Amino acid sequence: MLETRFPRLHGDIGNATTLPLPMLHRPVVGASPRRVVHGHDRSLLEPFIDAGRALVDAGATAVTTSCGFLVLFQRELQAALPVPVWTSSLLKLGELRRPGIVTVDADALGAAHLKAAAAAADVPVEGLARGCHLQRTLLDDLPELDRGRAEADAVAAAERLVARHPEVDSIVLECTNLPPYAAAIGRVTGRPVHDLVTLLHERLGLGPARR
C-alpha cells in the first residue's frame, strides 16, 4: 500500500472489509500518492518487492497494490513473488471491447502505463477535475473526505468520459479509491464499471462484487 492517511471507505482496497476474505496490508514507507502518481519513481520498486515478500511470508496467497499507477511494476513484482500479483485494474483493459479509463490524474497516466497493462495505446482517458475535492484529498493525502462531494467528482469525470467518447461501452476505474463510487458511476453512465475490486473477485473466484 501507499503510505497514506486519507479515509479509505468500504470498496477501497485499503479497507479491511472490502473483500469477503481476510486481507493483509503493508504500507511502503515513503510511497506517497504524489511520488507514485507523478514521480514514476523506480527507486520504489525494491521497497514494494520487499513489502510483497513480507506479505507472502505472513501467509498471503495473492498480492495487489493500492494504486493503479503501480502497473508499471507489474512485471517485476510478479517475477519476484511466488504468488499471483495484480497491481492494477488497468490489467482488465485488454479483455474489454471499447473501454475508457477514469483516473485520479489524466495528465499523469500515459503510454507507459497502458503498455505495462498490455492495453491499446488509444484507450480514452478522463481524469478527476484538476483541484477538485476528491483529487486534492487523494493526491495531497488529506485526513478528511466528504463522501458526497467525492462521489460527485468521480461521477462528473465518468460523465465527461462518455460525453467525449460515446463509443466507450465500459469504464475502468484506475484509482483504487474510486470503487466506492462505482455504483453511482454505473447508474449515471449506463456502462458496466470495472475496478480493482471486480478484478480481484474475478481472479480469486469470489463471484460478482457487491456494490
C-alpha positions as CSV (number, residue, x, y, z in Angstrom):
1,M,0.0,0.0,0.0
2,L,0.9,3.6,-0.4
3,E,1.7,5.4,2.8
4,T,-1.4,7.5,3.3
5,R,-3.7,9.0,6.0
6,F,-6.8,9.8,3.9
7,P,-10.0,7.9,4.7
8,R,-10.5,4.6,3.0
9,L,-14.1,3.8,2.5
10,H,-15.7,0.3,2.0
11,G,-14.8,-0.6,-1.5
12,D,-11.3,0.8,-1.3
13,I,-8.7,-2.0,-1.3
14,G,-7.2,-0.4,1.8
15,N,-10.3,-1.0,3.8
16,A,-10.2,-4.4,5.5
17,T,-13.9,-5.1,4.8
18,T,-13.7,-4.6,1.0
19,L,-13.1,-8.2,0.1
20,P,-15.0,-11.2,1.6
21,L,-11.9,-12.8,2.8
22,P,-9.0,-12.0,5.2
23,M,-6.7,-9.2,4.0
24,L,-3.2,-8.3,5.0
25,H,-2.0,-4.7,4.5
26,R,1.6,-3.4,4.4
27,P,2.4,0.3,3.8
28,V,5.5,1.1,1.9
29,V,7.4,3.8,3.7
30,G,7.9,6.9,1.6
31,A,5.4,5.8,-1.1
32,S,3.3,8.9,-1.0
33,P,0.4,9.5,-3.5
34,R,2.2,12.2,-5.4
35,R,5.5,10.3,-5.5
36,V,3.8,7.3,-7.1
37,V,1.4,9.1,-9.4
38,H,3.6,11.9,-10.5
39,G,7.1,10.7,-9.8
40,H,7.2,7.4,-11.7
41,D,9.9,6.7,-9.1
42,R,11.8,3.5,-10.0
43,S,13.6,3.6,-6.6
44,L,10.3,2.5,-5.0
45,L,10.4,-0.9,-6.9
46,E,12.6,-2.7,-4.3
47,P,10.6,-1.4,-1.3
48,F,7.4,-2.7,-3.0
49,I,9.1,-6.1,-3.7
50,D,10.2,-6.2,-0.1
51,A,6.7,-5.5,1.1
52,G,5.3,-8.2,-1.2
53,R,7.7,-10.7,0.1
54,A,6.8,-9.8,3.7
55,L,3.1,-10.3,2.9
56,V,3.9,-13.7,1.3
57,D,5.9,-14.7,4.4
58,A,2.9,-13.7,6.5
59,G,0.7,-16.0,4.6
60,A,-0.6,-14.0,1.6
61,T,-1.6,-16.2,-1.3
62,A,-2.0,-13.3,-3.8
63,V,-0.8,-9.7,-3.8
64,T,-2.3,-6.5,-5.1
65,T,-1.5,-2.8,-4.6
66,S,-3.4,0.3,-3.6
67,C,-2.6,2.4,-6.6
68,G,-3.3,1.6,-10.3
69,F,-0.2,3.6,-11.4
70,L,1.9,0.7,-9.9
71,V,1.0,-1.3,-13.1
72,L,4.5,0.0,-14.1
73,F,5.9,-2.6,-11.5
74,Q,3.6,-5.5,-12.6
75,R,6.3,-7.5,-14.5
76,E,9.0,-7.0,-11.8
77,L,6.6,-7.7,-8.9
78,Q,5.2,-10.9,-10.5
79,A,8.8,-12.1,-11.3
80,A,9.9,-11.5,-7.7
81,L,6.9,-13.1,-5.9
82,P,5.8,-16.7,-5.8
83,V,2.1,-15.9,-5.8
84,P,-0.2,-14.2,-8.3
85,V,0.2,-10.4,-8.5
86,W,-2.4,-8.0,-9.8
87,T,-1.1,-4.5,-9.4
88,S,-3.9,-2.6,-11.1
89,S,-7.4,-2.6,-12.6
90,L,-5.7,-1.5,-15.8
91,L,-4.8,-5.2,-16.4
92,K,-8.5,-5.7,-17.3
93,L,-8.4,-3.3,-20.3
94,G,-7.2,-6.0,-22.8
95,E,-10.3,-8.1,-22.1
96,L,-12.8,-5.3,-22.9
97,R,-14.1,-4.2,-26.3
98,R,-14.2,-0.4,-26.2
99,P,-13.2,0.6,-22.6
100,G,-12.5,4.0,-21.3
101,I,-10.5,4.9,-18.1
102,V,-11.3,7.2,-15.2
103,T,-8.2,8.1,-13.3
104,V,-7.1,10.3,-10.4
105,D,-5.0,12.4,-12.8
106,A,-5.2,12.1,-16.6
107,D,-2.0,14.2,-17.1
108,A,0.0,11.5,-15.2
109,L,-1.4,8.4,-16.9
110,G,0.4,7.8,-20.1
111,A,1.6,5.4,-22.7
112,A,4.0,3.6,-20.4
113,H,1.1,2.6,-18.1
114,L,-1.0,1.3,-20.9
115,K,1.9,-0.6,-22.3
116,A,2.6,-2.2,-18.9
117,A,-1.1,-3.3,-18.8
118,A,-0.9,-4.7,-22.3
119,A,-3.7,-2.3,-23.3
120,A,-4.3,-0.4,-26.6
121,A,-2.4,2.9,-26.8
122,D,-5.6,4.8,-27.8
123,V,-7.8,3.9,-24.8
124,P,-9.7,7.1,-23.9
125,V,-8.7,8.5,-20.5
126,E,-10.5,11.0,-18.4
127,G,-9.3,12.3,-15.0
128,L,-10.8,13.8,-11.9
129,A,-11.1,17.6,-12.4
130,R,-7.9,19.3,-11.5
131,G,-8.1,20.6,-7.9
132,C,-11.5,19.0,-7.2
133,H,-12.2,17.9,-3.6
134,L,-11.5,14.2,-4.3
135,Q,-8.3,14.7,-6.2
136,R,-6.9,17.1,-3.6
137,T,-7.8,14.7,-0.8
138,L,-6.1,11.8,-2.5
139,L,-3.0,13.4,-4.0
140,D,-2.4,15.8,-1.1
141,D,-3.2,13.0,1.4
142,L,-5.7,15.0,3.4
143,P,-7.2,13.5,6.6
144,E,-10.9,14.2,5.9
145,L,-13.2,13.3,3.0
146,D,-16.7,14.5,2.2
147,R,-18.3,11.4,0.6
148,G,-21.0,13.3,-1.2
149,R,-18.5,15.7,-2.8
150,A,-16.1,12.9,-3.6
151,E,-18.9,10.9,-5.4
152,A,-19.9,13.9,-7.4
153,D,-16.3,14.4,-8.5
154,A,-16.0,10.8,-9.6
155,V,-19.3,10.7,-11.4
156,A,-18.5,14.0,-13.2
157,A,-15.3,12.5,-14.5
158,A,-17.1,9.5,-15.9
159,E,-19.8,11.7,-17.4
160,R,-17.1,13.7,-19.2
161,L,-15.5,10.5,-20.5
162,V,-18.7,9.1,-22.1
163,A,-19.7,12.6,-23.4
164,R,-16.3,13.0,-25.2
165,H,-16.1,9.3,-26.2
166,P,-19.7,8.0,-26.7
167,E,-18.2,4.8,-28.3
168,V,-16.9,3.7,-24.8
169,D,-19.0,0.7,-23.7
170,S,-17.4,0.0,-20.4
171,I,-15.4,2.0,-17.8
172,V,-12.3,1.0,-15.9
173,L,-11.5,2.9,-12.7
174,E,-7.7,3.2,-12.4
175,C,-7.7,4.6,-8.9
176,T,-8.3,2.1,-6.1
177,N,-10.0,4.9,-4.2
178,L,-12.8,5.2,-6.8
179,P,-14.7,1.8,-6.3
180,P,-16.9,3.2,-3.5
181,Y,-18.5,5.4,-6.2
182,A,-18.7,2.7,-8.9
183,A,-22.4,2.0,-8.4
184,A,-23.2,5.7,-8.9
185,I,-21.0,5.9,-12.0
186,G,-22.7,2.9,-13.5
187,R,-26.2,4.3,-12.8
188,V,-25.4,7.7,-14.4
189,T,-23.4,6.5,-17.4
190,G,-25.3,3.3,-18.2
191,R,-22.0,1.4,-18.7
192,P,-20.5,-1.6,-16.8
193,V,-17.8,-0.4,-14.4
194,H,-14.7,-2.4,-13.7
195,D,-12.1,-1.7,-11.0
196,L,-9.6,-3.4,-8.8
197,V,-12.2,-5.0,-6.6
198,T,-14.1,-6.5,-9.5
199,L,-10.8,-7.7,-11.0
200,L,-9.9,-9.4,-7.7
201,H,-13.3,-11.0,-7.4
202,E,-12.9,-12.5,-10.9
203,R,-9.3,-13.7,-10.4
204,L,-9.9,-15.1,-7.0
205,G,-13.2,-16.8,-7.9
206,L,-15.2,-14.8,-5.4
207,G,-18.3,-14.3,-7.6
208,P,-19.7,-10.9,-8.5
209,A,-18.6,-8.0,-6.4
210,R,-21.4,-6.3,-4.4
211,R,-21.8,-2.6,-4.9
